[in-house]
Amino acid sequence: MIRFGILGAGNIAHRFAASLAHENGAKLTAISCRSAEKAAAWVRNFDIPADQAYAGEHAHEALLSDPEVDAIYLALPHQLHHKWALAALRAGKAVLCEKPAMLTAQEMGEVADVAREQKILFMEAMKPRFVPLYQQVVAAAHEIGEIVRIDATLCNDMLGYAQGKDSYHLHGGPGAGVLLDCGTYCASWLEDFCPGIPQLTSICGAFSEDVDIYVDATLAYGGVEARLECAFDRGKPRTATIVGTKGSILVEELHRPQRAVVTLADGSERVLEAPYEYDDFYSEIHHFCELLRAGETESPIMPLKDSLHCALILDTIRAGFQITPDALDILAEQERVLRYPERFGAAEALALGNRVATLFHEYDRGVTCKITRESDGMQLFGWSNDDKAPRNYDFVEGKRTAALASGHASIWKQLELAVAGRSEELFSAPGQMPVAGAFPIRVQGSDELVATVVVSGLHEGLDHELVVRALEAELGVSAPALKSIIR
């Protein structure tokens, strides 16, 4: 009989305990939590012996000292995984650790070293890898040829809910943010299908009080391009798309998949379907128990090196949140390249505005676009998508004012302050919004600011990207990309 103890008594611990009841030869024998009231509820609801329902300041230590506990399900908040995984391994307990296993690759490396030294099983509870459908997807990947691109998107419109629950996911400091929550699942798909070491090529993000609530990152793995997108502030289809030279695989609900569609180059499709064994937790629990019964110290499905690689992916993306000094040089080069050859008037403004109105369809939100002739303040183009409100024009004017004040794109001041370590001054000038979205229009051979084009509505720095793409398309040129645009 494998006797489990759970460190942490939150919602996910309850789901684990309910699923564990389906595993023959395993049982829940202990719980550790902060309050005696919670401990008593676990005694009632899960038939745990009262003397093994540990509560209070030293509850976790007491559980790890319990000789009647063989294995730990580590369900504490993310920032506590490192400390308590090491403590559990050194106490001789096997560890099934909720994702993300650790906050950084360095932490994961330390835990992997101790697990190997102690010859004790440690496994990250990366649920998608263990459900029945996953191996069907792995097998089908051989049918689509050489993999060239992977997109993993896990976006949930849950910001209000999380704020209402006072979730640690939204508190500043280690462990908070969407990247370490939803993004972890995306990273696991990238890790399993992309070879080599990730290189960040672009990133956009949205923040709420210094906590990331939206991340859209593109990475390169040699010949494979990968995109990781995750959100707390918007809902989208939660999918993993694996694109090969001979077809593609679309995995639905990538964090708990039961259905995927394989599409080959000839247009033929087939559906892969595989229901859970009981629920989305059970397969990983059963695999972990089978490893323990066999005396194994590492999982072939989620080995330590894979957890280390997942952490490295997230480290690489998180490093992109830091704006580097070369960002100003890149922005200056964009402004140099994206100039009209001879003139910019009403006809050019109409074409540019229409280009923005066409390209916005590639994004997940609508926009407001305004083009102003700056010699007299005349509006040459104005358009808003149906989902915009009058306040979007306030944002537009704030960005335009910032562009006029600096003589550069509105994001210039943000980058300048970030490089100087003075981001707290960002909104010190009344009426200005020195964030992405406004771009100066100039003509080659002159420094006169002829017009401004402003886009607002995408909320994560993609406003600037959309303007640049529209100008590139209209001018038939390419400009260097800002690697990191953060709002």
Secondary structure by P-SEA (a helix, b strand, c coil): cbbbbbccccaaaaaaaaaacccccccccccccccaaaaaaaaaaccccccccccccaaaaaaaaccccccccccccccaaaaaaaaaaaabbbbbccccccccaaaaaaaaaaaaaacbbbbbccccccccaaaaaaaaccccccccbbbbbbbbccaaaaaaacccccccccccccccaaaaaaaaaaaaccccbbbbcccccccccccccbbbbbbbcccbbbbbbbbcccccccbbbbbcccbbbbbcccccccbbbbbccccbbbbbbbbcccccccaaaaaaaaaaaacccccccccaaaaaaaaaaaaaaaaacccccaaaaaaaaaaaaacccccccaaaaaaaaaaaaaacccccccbbbbbbccccccccbbbbccccccaaaaaaaaaaaaaaaaccccaaaaaaaaaacccccccccccccccccbbbbbccccccccbbbbbccccccaaaaaaaaaaaaaacbbbbccccccc
